[in-house]
């Protein structure tokens, strides 16, 4: 769903797929914003399960995408936001395309993912 902005059209959460997952060039999943949000909230009822086995299985199903592109993972208790901003600015200045995923969000899941 699109709405005319002051300068350009902007995507708004609606019925258009906003989440698409691929295995190579084959699309394996497409969800609308509402479907993705409902799925995320439905997963919370099972609680936290420690360990990396489920993540390793998912990455294997997706064709090990973590092996295909460079990543900087910033973790810890304090300073993640400022460190991410600094590293992102340096990489953008050097000509890289930078994607940032942060969690948790403040008001909307949409703010978790930013590209350049």
C-alpha positions in Angstrom: 0.0 0.0 0.0 1.4 3.4 -1.0 0.7 6.9 0.2 1.8 10.1 -1.5 4.2 12.0 0.7 5.3 15.6 0.4 8.3 14.6 -1.8 7.9 11.0 -2.8 5.8 7.9 -2.2 6.4 5.9 0.9 5.6 2.3 1.8 3.3 1.9 4.7 2.4 -1.3 6.5 -0.5 -2.9 4.6 -1.2 -5.8 2.4 1.9 -5.7 0.2 4.6 -8.3 1.2 7.3 -6.5 3.2 9.2 -9.6 4.4 10.6 -11.9 1.7 13.0 -14.7 2.5 15.0 -16.4 -0.2 17.0 -19.6 -0.6 19.4 -18.7 -3.4 17.2 -17.0 -5.9 14.0 -18.9 -4.9 11.5 -17.1 -2.8 10.5 -19.3 0.1 8.4 -16.9 2.2 6.5 -13.6 1.7 4.6 -12.0 4.6 2.7 -8.7 5.0 3.7 -6.5 7.9 0.6 -7.6 9.9 1.4 -11.3 9.2 5.0 -11.0 10.3 4.0 -9.1 13.4 1.4 -11.7 14.3 3.9 -14.5 13.8 6.5 -12.7 16.0 4.0 -12.2 18.8 2.8 -15.8 18.6 6.3 -17.1 19.2 6.5 -15.4 22.6 4.2 -17.9 24.3 6.8 -20.6 24.3 9.4 -18.6 26.2 13.2 -18.5 25.7 15.1 -21.6 24.6 18.8 -21.3 25.1 21.3 -22.7 22.6 22.1 -22.3 18.9 20.7 -25.5 17.5 17.5 -23.9 16.1 19.5 -21.1 14.6 22.0 -23.4 13.0 19.1 -25.5 11.5 17.4 -22.4 10.1 20.6 -21.1 8.5 21.1 -24.5 6.9 17.6 -24.4 5.5 18.3 -20.9 4.1 21.6 -22.1 2.5 24.0 -20.7 5.0 23.6 -17.0 4.1 25.9 -16.0 6.9 28.8 -17.4 4.8 28.0 -15.2 1.8 28.5 -11.7 3.0 30.6 -9.7 5.6 29.0 -8.9 8.9 30.0 -7.0 12.0 28.1 -8.2 15.1 28.1 -5.7 17.9 27.0 -7.1 21.3 27.3 -6.3 24.9 25.6 -4.4 27.8 26.4 -0.8 27.1 27.4 1.3 24.1 25.9 -0.8 21.3 24.0 2.1 19.8 26.8 4.6 19.6 29.3 1.9 18.5 26.9 0.8 15.7 26.4 4.5 14.6 30.2 5.1 14.5 31.0 1.9 12.6 28.1 2.5 10.2 29.2 6.0 9.5 32.8 5.0 8.9 31.7 2.2 6.5 29.3 4.4 4.6 32.0 7.1 4.2 34.3 4.3 2.8 31.6 3.5 0.2 30.0 0.5 1.7 26.3 -0.2 1.8 25.4 -0.6 5.5 22.5 -2.5 7.0 21.7 -2.2 10.7 19.4 -4.5 12.7 18.8 -3.5 16.3 16.7 -5.1 19.1 14.7 -4.2 21.0 12.7 -1.5 19.2 11.3 1.6 20.9 7.9 2.0 19.2 7.7 -0.1 16.0 9.3 -3.2 14.6 10.0 -1.2 11.4 12.7 0.8 13.2 14.8 -2.4 13.9 16.1 -2.6 10.3 17.8 0.3 8.5 19.8 0.3 5.3 22.2 3.2 4.7 
